[in-house]
Amino acid sequence: MTGLGQDEALELSSCHAFCKAAPETPYKRACRGHPLALEVIGAQLFDKESNDIQCWEEAVHNIGENPDIPRILQTSFDGLSHIEKEIFLDIACCFVGQRKRDTDLFWEVLYPNKVQTAIKNLSLKMLININSPQDSFHMHDLLREMGRGI
C-alpha cells in the first residue's frame, strides 16, 4: 500500500490532533503517509495545547527522520496507563469481535470503576474501535499484531 501524499497526510493527522484540516503549529512530519500511524500520532496530540512545545518535540522525535510504523504504534502503547495497557492487550489477544457489554463485566471485577474511562481513552487514541450496532471491539491488524507480540 502506498502512503498518503504530504498534503493528505498532514490533513489526516491534523484532523485527529486539532479536529480541523490544518495544524496551528509547525507539525509537518507525515509518518510516511501511513494512515494508521497518522491517526495514532494525531490522537496522541489531540489533548495537548498547541503551545506545549515539549509534547510536540517528543512526537516529532518519536516519528524520527525515517519513521518506523511499528515503533510509532509502540510509542502510543507505552504512553497508556497500566489498566489501559491490560485492556488493550486483552482486546488484541481475545476480544476482537466481542460485544463490549460482555467484556465489561469481566473487567469490572479486575478494575472496578475504571473500565469505561480506559475504553474511552483507547478509543480516543485510535487504538481500538467500537462498531455499532453490534457494539463490538475492532482494531487495525497492525495494532492487533503488536498487542499479540507484547
N, C-alpha and C positions, 0 to 999 in steps of 0.2 A: 504494500500500500504506500502510495506516495503521500508525503506530508502536505499540509496546507501551505499556501503561499504566505509570504511575510505579512501582507495586509490582513488576510483572513485569519492567520494565527494570532495576530495582535488583537483583532476584533473579538475572537473567541475567548482568549484569556481575559480581556478587558470586561467582557460580559460577566464572567464569573467573579472577577475581582471587584469590579465597580458597579455592576448592574447597568452598564452602558457601553457603547461600542468603542469609545476612545478613552485611553487612560489619562489620568490627571498628572501622572508623574512619568519620568523617562523609563518606563518599563518596556524594554524593546526586545528582550530575549524571546525566542519563539519555540523552544523545545523541539527543534527540527520540524515544526509544524504538526507534531503528533497530537491529535485532538484530545485523547485521554490525558496526556501529560499537561496540556494546556488547561484543561478543566480542573485538574487536581491542583496545579500551582495557582491558578486563579482563585479557586475556592480557599486555598490556604491563606491567601492575602485578602480575602473578602472583608474580614472584620478589622483589618489593620488600617490605621489612619494613613492618608496619603502622604503625610509628612513624617511618618515613622521610618526614617532612613535606614535604621538598623535592620528592620524586618525585610525591607526591600533589598538591601545589600545581601542579606543572608539568602534570600530567594534566588537572586542572580548568581551568587556563589554556588548554591546547590545545583543550579542548572549548568553552570560552567561553560567553558568555551566549546566543549564537544559533548553535548548533552547525552546522557545515558538514560533512557526511559526507565528501566528498572530501578536505577538509583534515585531518580526523581520520585517514583512511586514509593520507594522505601523511605525516603525523607519524610513524606507525608505520614506514613505509618509511624515512624519514630516520634512524631510530634503528638501522637494520641495519648490520652490518659491510659492508665492500666486497664480500667474497665472497658474503655473503647477498644483497646487492642484485643482483649479477650473476646468481646462480642464480634469484632471484625473477623477474627480467626475462626470462631465458631461458625459464622455465616460462610466464610470461604471454604471450610472443610466439610460442613454438614448441612447447612440450612439454605443454600441457594435453591429457589423454587418453593420453599416452605412458606406457609402463611405466617405473617407477623404475630397474630394473636396466639398461635400455637406455641411459638418460641418465647413470647413474653412471660408466660407462666414459669418456664424453666429458668430464665434469667432473673426474675424477681426473687426467687429463692436464694440465688447466689449474690445478687446485688440489689437489695431492697431499696426502692425509691430512687434508683439511679439509671434504670434501663431506658426509659423514654428519652431522657436527655442524651444519653450515649448514642442511641439510634439516630436521633435528630442530628447530632453532631457528625456522625458518619455520613449521613445523607447530605448534609450541607457541604461537607468536604469532598463530595462526589466519589466516595469510596464504596458506597452501596446505593442501590435504587430500590424503592418500594413501589411496585407496579400495582395500579388499581385495574380492575375492580377486585381481583383476587387478593390484593393486599399482601403480595408475596415478595420475598427478597430476591434481588438480582444484583450481579456485579459483573464488570468487564472481565473477560477471560484473563487478561494480564494481571489484574488485581487478584483474581482468584488463584492464579498460579503462584503469585508472590506469597499470598496467605498460606497456601498449602506448603510452600517451601519453608516458611518460617516454622 
